[in-house]
Amino acid sequence: MFSRAAVLMALAACVACAQDLHFAVLISANAEWRALRPLFAAAPAQASPYGEYFFAGVQGERVLFSMGDGARWPPPGQRNTSSIASGRRA
């Protein structure tokens, strides 16, 4: 099984190849994400199974900003909630 960071970096690499994207920024903390969003309020946010993301221009470069919330890993539909509810480790 791949780590969350590896999956996000692979996703960013795929987007980079397809869209000539050179930079991706992964934000892990909710507080940092809430502080960042007003700075790029004009950029429309989009949702993915791994969290919210948006593209914005920074000094002439197109940059992917992604909220990599650890609570969303594994993606919805792939979580083993039965072990969480019973207190057992998966």
Buried (B, 14 or more C-beta within 10 A) or exposed (E): EEEBEEBBBEBBEEBBEEEEBEEBBBBBEEEEBEEBBEEBEEBEEEEEEBBBBBBBEEEEEBBBBBBBBEEBBEEEEEEEEEEEEEEEEE
